[in-house]
Amino acid sequence: MKESVEASRLWIKSYQATDRDPITNRFCRATGLDTPSAVGTLHMLWWWVLDWAQDGDISKFNAIDIADAVKFQGDPNMLFKALIDAGYVVQTQTGHEIANWYKIGGQIIESKKKDADRKADAREKKRLKKEGLSDVQGTSTGHPADSSGKSKGVPSEVRSIDKDLDLDKELDINKDLNINGDADPNQKSDQEPNQNTETKSKQTADESKATDEMPTSGKNGSKGRQKPVYEPDSPYMKMAVYFKSKLDELAKVLEVDNLAPKANMQTWADDFRKLVELDKQSDKRLIMDVMDWLPKHDFWRKNVLSASTFRDKWTTLLVEMRSGKTSTSNKGSGGGGRGYGNQKQVIPISQDDGTAGTPSTSEFEAMMKKAADLKASKLQEKEAFNNR
């Protein structure tokens, strides 16, 4: 087949969404062309580039050359500017080139070149075999290696007309090249462990030592690691449930349906595990005390509504609690002045004006009984939490 006949059979990609692409609509508005005429103009431009600028670089042509190529009857400069504004032509350091040319037509040129190279290689092998040199390496001297798949001077990705059409292909490439950097789990190193390896192994052992209570079964995470699953009797699940109960009680006081509607108890339990094991906050009774104190503070009870936030603000919350800060006023923000949870009740004290005298025996005993009941209730609640 002659070269001229073969060239006439070359083809380019014609994307299904070209007529509905927003940049095509922008091109129509700039040129005054209707959609069928604009689509035809674009295809004529790509066909012309396939013949006269096979690498996609049109820097040596001017606006009137482009207008003649697509049979445009209007202002050539206006047409060229519209192509640039719409994104079909991009400006480079040396001039201009067709946007995303490799995906449109460059692949055809490269495939043609590779085919010619393969034919030349086959002819060379045939010649060597005919001359009795079949044991010689069957490649022609100076034969270039296959191209990497990019036209010279054309960016690897320049505003694709419809990127979704090449999605499957790109996914396969990523898989083959191992883009995410995950090493082959079956691959073994031939090198002896060095000092860095031993140090990392020791660090891993130290970190895993503190996670005896964390389960190993569960769903795979985003990087292939298994997510821990916490059973109801896990101490971290108990902490998560207890904290959620405190938020539910606060919701009732504030007269709202739910303060943590999207709470995930498994995630909350893992956050409390990190607080204890990674942040080295092993005093679970102290953690519970902060949970009890939190709903009494006007500011933090509105801003700590999840286990992750509780962990992030742990140091601040602990300092606030130990400094004796709770509500800034009796009314509070949304509290209505009714108090909350285990907040100590205000017992009115009579002022002795010299005539009222001291409380009676029955009044004193009632006051002491009330104080004892409050203290017993507090201790009972803490013991129930620690025994879970």
Disulfide bonds with the S-S distance in Angstrom:
none
